Amino acid sequence: MTHYRSALRTEAKAILKTNALFAGAKQVLSSAKVDTDSVPCWSVSTPSEDREELNRDHFRTDTNLVVALSIKDDAASIEDVLDDHSETIETLLIEGLKSNTGVQSVLLRRTEIKTGPEAKQIIGSVMILFEVTGFIQDV
């Protein structure tokens, strides 16, 4: 039986791959070094979760799902481009995970954008933290 966090990551990746941006970018581990040779690249991880016992074998889980995307673009527009990509990610995952997995809620908790110079273009990254709430039963 597949662990629910693994299933959540798998579904998030499948949803993102339906978008041309992700289908054409390299999928990497969340700890991967990002440089000019590796962009565009993206990752999905579930680094932490909180669990509340509801009764002996039923639990509420609040899982942190992190999506990171790194691209290369012109300095004048990279933050706007990353904002557009973050909106796409938010829409795809909030709607898709609710529809496809039966989770209770998918909340956007934080978005971070970072940029840094690299040659004539800028590498920029957007990291989006979602809190995914679900109910599980231990068997």
N, C-alpha and C positions, 0 to 999 in steps of 0.2 A: 504494500500500500504506500502511495506517495505521501510524504509529509506535506502538510498544508502550506508551509512557507515555500517549499519547492514548487508546489502547484501554483501558488500565487505568482512567483517569479516567472514561471513558464508561461502563464496566461498573460502577464504584463508584456513579456517579450513578444509573444504572438500578436498581441494587439498592436504594439508599436511597429512591428514588421509589416503591417498592412499599409503603413504610410511610406511613401517613396523616399523620404529623408532617411528613415531607418533601414529600409531595404537596401539602400545603396551605401550605407556606412558600416564600418567594421564594429562588430560587437566585441567588447573587451571585458576583462575583470574590473571590478570597481577600484582595485588598487593599481591598475596599469598606469605607467608613465605616459603622459600625453606630450607628443612633440609633432613637428610638421609632417613627419612620415606616417603618423598614426591617425591623423584627422582626415575626414570626419570619423568619430568613433563615439560609442555610447555603451552604457552599462546599466544593469538593473541589479539591485541588491536589497536584502532584508536584514539590516545590521542589528536590529533589536526589536523587542516587543515586551509589552506588559501583559500579564495574564491575571485574571480575576476568577476565582473559583465561585461558581454559582450554586453548585451542589456537588455531591460526590464525584460525578463523572461529566459534568457540563461546565464549560469555561467560556468566558468572554476574553477574546484576544484583541489587543490593539497593536498591530504590527506596523513598524516603520518600513515603508517601501521607498527606496531612493532610486531615482533615475538621473543619470548624468549624461550630458551630451556635450561634446567638444567639436568645434568647427574652426575654420580659418576664414577670415574675411577682412575687408578694409576697416581701418581704425575708425573712420567716420560713421560707419553703419553697424558695426558688430553687435553693439548692445541692443539695437532695434531688431536685428535679425534673431538674436538669442531670445528676446521677448516674444517674437512671433513663434519661434519654435517651442518656447515654454507653454504658450497658449495651446498649441497643437497637442503637446504631451498631456497637459491637464485635461483637455476635452476628451481625448482618446481614452485615457486611463480611468477617469472618474465615471464616464458613461460605460465603458467597456467592462471594467471589473465588476461594477454593480450588476450589469446584465448577464455576464458570462460565468460568474463564480458564486453568486448568492451571498456575497458579503453584505453585512448590514449597512456600512457606510464607507465612503472613500473621501477623506478630507485633505485638502491642500493645507499643509502646515507651514512650509517655508520654501522660498525660492532664493537661490543665491546665484549671482552672475559674477564671474571673474574673467579678467582679460589680462593679457600680457604680450609684450612685443616679441616678435619672432621674425627676423628678416624683414621683408617689405610688407608683410601682412601680419595681422594680429591673430593669435589663437585665443579663443574665448570659450568658456564653459558655463553651462547652466546646470545647477544641481537642484532637483526638486524633491522635497520630502513630503510624502503622503502618509497619513495615518489610516490604516485599513482595519476596520472593526468587523469582527466575525464571531460566531459562536460555534464552538466545537464540542464534540463528545468523545471522551476517551472510551475505547472499547477494550 
